[in-house]
Amino acid sequence: MLQDIAGALDSQTPVLLQHAALGGVEARCVGKVDDLGELNWEPTA
């Protein structure tokens, strides 16, 4: 899971794609760093 998150942050692509493919209920999200340097996860459409 951490490898998935690291890859998603590097490429600015959704995270949890494999989890979703396996039937997970968590929404796919993209990590965004705000002006304060805080990491926020925003759902993808």
Secondary structure, DSSP 8 states (H G I E B T S, - for coil): -HHHHHHHHHHT--B-HHHHHTT--S--EEEEE-TTS-EEEEE--
